[in-house]
Amino acid sequence: MVESMTWLQAIVLGVVQGLTEFLPISSSGHLRIVSELFWDTDAGASFTAVTQLGTEAAVLVYFARDIWRIAMAWFRGLFDPDKRGDHDYKMGWYVIVGTIPVGILGFIFKDQVRTGARNLWLVASMLIVFALVIAAAEYYGRKRRPIEQLTLKDGVIMGSAQALALIPGVSRSGGTISAGLFLGLTREAAARYSFLLAIPAVTAAGLFSLPDAFAPAGEGLNASGAQLIVATLIAFVIGYVTIAWLLRFVVDHSMYWFVGYRIILGLLVFGLLGTGVISAT
């Protein structure tokens, strides 16, 4: 029998989603951990995907001018070959092409993402493993290239890294920003493209997951429409603030702060699983 979500759960999970979506610490992993730790259950992949619509709305609002400029340049370039040298026109294609890997893999592995991939042993492992990846990217990345120097090759590589975030614990922003750093992009450039790249994939995933979020059929908690709306609105407000904070933070601070947090959290989850305080599934 599917358990109904309470208002406290909806509010707390909305806050967690807003705080963690854009930080390289895995929002889906945090939602899974918080749900299991405090309520001995799983909010479900569908609830996660729907509340991500709130954080993606925050991206749309925060980057509204950039998105409008890129969209207009892309449409102009489609009909006027002389406009195709514009960086914004190219950026439109970089976002489209970079979205393809997660779209394909998300469709192929949809069932696994909703079930086996949410095992907390795997989540904890990915928190630590990708902490080391982020650390390596911070250490070896030259961090010299601004976003104006982004190429199609960069878009494909960072888009492929985004697809890894289908596994809770990896982190969408962690994967894409790390890939960007390995490619020599500055932290701010990698973060900006990461946010833009997430818009099509996350929006599509949220919209397709709406029916399942209302009737999980054994997968996660059953949230009411009002609870989904409130959780999504909370995620939007907090997500907007988090975007502004992160873009300022990465200018002068390294990614090692997030590396340390991920390792500590991963080890804590391992300890809770090993002592039987929480269940992996």
N, C-alpha and C positions, 0 to 999 in steps of 0.2 A: 504493500500500500504506500502511495506517495504521500509524504508528509507536507502539510501546508506551512508556508513561510510566515513568520511572525513579523510585526512591524519593526521590532528591535533588530531582527536579522536583516531586514531590508535596508534600514537606515545605516547600520554598521557596515554592511557590505558595500553600500553606495559610497560611503566615506573611504573605505579601503580601495575601491576601484579608482576613485578620483585621485587619491594620494599616490598610487603605485603604477598607474597605466603608463606614464611617461618617464618614470625613473627606471634605470636599467636593473630592476630587481624582480620583475615578473609579477604583473597584476593577477594573472590567472593562478599562479602559484600561491600568492598571498590569500586570494579568496578561498582557495582550496584549504590552505593551512588554518586560516581563521575559522572557517566553517567547521572543520573537524575538531579543532582545539576547544572551541566554546560551545558547540552544539552537537558534537558527535555525529555530524552528517556532512553532506556535500551540497553546496548551493547549486551545482550543476553547470555544465559547459554552456547551456542555453542562456541561463541567467547572466553568466559572465559576458557572453557575446552581446546580449541586449543592453546591459548597462554600459558597455563600451561605446554604444551610440552616444551616450552623454559626453564621454571624454572626446570622442571624435567631433562632436558638435563644438566642443571647446576649441579644437584645432581650427575648425572652419571659421569661428568667430575671431580667434587670435590672429590667424593668418589670412583674414578675409581679403585684404588688399593684394597680398602676394598671389593668392589663389585666383582672384579675378584677373590680375595682370597676366598670369600664366595661361589661364583659360582663353582670354582674348587673343593673346599672341599665338596660341596653338590653332585656334579657329582661323585667324588671318593667314597663318602659314599653310593651312590646308588648301587654300584657294589662291594664294599668291606666292609663287616660288621665291620671289625676291625677299620675302619676310622670313625665310627658313633659316637664316643665319642668326636670328635673334635667340639669345640664350633662353629666354622664357619659352619660346616655341619648343626648343629642344628639351627643356625641363618637363614640359607637358608629356612628351614621349618617354622621358626617363621614368616618370611616375607610372605611366601606363605599362611599359615593358617590365618595370621592376615589380609590378603587381602580379604578373603572370605566374611566377613560381608558387607563391602562396595560394593562388586560386586553384591551380592544378592539384597540388599536394593536399590542400584542404578538402577538395572534393573527393580525392582518392581515399584519404585516410580519415574521413569524417567520423566513422564509427569508432575507430581506435582513439581519436582525440577526445571523444566523449566518454570513453570507458577506461581502458587500460592505461592510457597516458596520464590519467589523474591519480595514479597510485603514488602515495606520498613518499615511498622509497625512491621512486624515479624523480619526483619533484625535488627532494632534498639533494639527490645526486646532481641534478642539472643546475641547482643553485650554486653548488661548489665548483663543478666542472666549468661552467660558463663564467664564474668569477675569475678563474684562471685565464680563460680566453680574453676577458676584458682587461685583466692585468697585463697580459702579453701585448694586447693592442695598444694600451697606454704606454708601455715601455718601448716597443719597437716602432710605433707610428711616428712619422716625422712631423705631422700636424702643421703642414705649411700651405696646403691648397685650400683656397676659399671656395665657396659653393659655386662661384662663377666658372670654376675650372672642372666642374663635374662633367663626366662623359657617359656615354651609353654603356660602356663596359662597367663603370662604377655602378650604374643603376642596376645592371643585371646581377652583379655580385652582391650588392646590398639587398636587392630583392630576394635573392636566394637565401641570404642570411635571415631575412625577415620570416621566411617560411619555417625556419627552425623553431620559431616561437609558437608553433602549433603545439609544442610540448610544454606544458606548464613547468615553470622553473627556469626556462631559458631566457625569456624577456624579449619582446619585439624590439624595443629601443636598444636593449643591450646588444642584441645580435647585429642590428643594422649600424649602430654607432661604432661598434668594434670593427666591423668590416670597413667602415669609412676611415677609421683611424689607421688600419692596416694599409689602406690605399693612399694614405698621406693627407687626408682631409683634416682640417682643423676640427676640434671638438664641436664648435658651434655649427659649422657647415654640415658635419655628419648628423647632428641632432636635428637641424632644420629639415634636411632631406628625409630623415627618419620620420618626422611628424607628417610631412606631406605624403610620403610613400604609404603610410598606414591608412590614409583616408579611404581609398576605394575598397581595400580588403576588409577593414574592420566594419565599415558601413554595410557592405554586402553581407558579411557574416552575421551582423546584428539583425538585419532585416529578415534573412532566411531563418534565423533562430526564433523569431517572434512566436510562431505557432507552437514550437516545442517548449518555450518558456512558460506558456499558459497551461500546457498539458504535457509535462515531462514524461509521462508513461514509464515511471521507474527510474528516471534519470534526474536526480537532483530534487530540490524543494519545489513545491508548486506555489508560485507567487501570483498574487492577484494583479489585475491591470493597474490598480491604484498604487500598489507596492512597487511595481516595475517603473512606473512613471516617477514616483518620488525618488527611488534609488538612482534612476538615470539623471534626474535633475541635480541631485546631490553630487553625483559623479561629474556632471558638467561644471558646476561652480568650482569645486575643489580642483578639478582637472585644469581649468583655465589658470588658476593661481599657480599650480604646479609647473605648467609650461613656462610662464613668465619667470618663475624662480630658477628652473633648470637652465634656461638659456643664459641667464646671468651667471649662474654658478659655474658652468663649464668654461666660461671665458678665462677664469683665473684659478680654477681648482681642477685637480686631476680626477680620474675615474676610480682611483684607489679607494676613495671613501666608500663607494658602492661595493667594491670588491670585498672589503673587510666585512661590511654588513651582510653580504650574501653568504660568506663563509660561516660567520657566526650563526646566522639563521639556519643554514643547512645542517650544521653540526647539532644545533638545538633540536631540530626536527628528527634527526637520527637518534638523538638521546631519548626523545619522547616516544618514538616508535620502538626503540630497543627495550624500554622499560614498560611498555604496554599502556602508557598513559593515553595514547591516541592510536587509532587503527589506520592502516595504510589504505584501506579501501572503504 
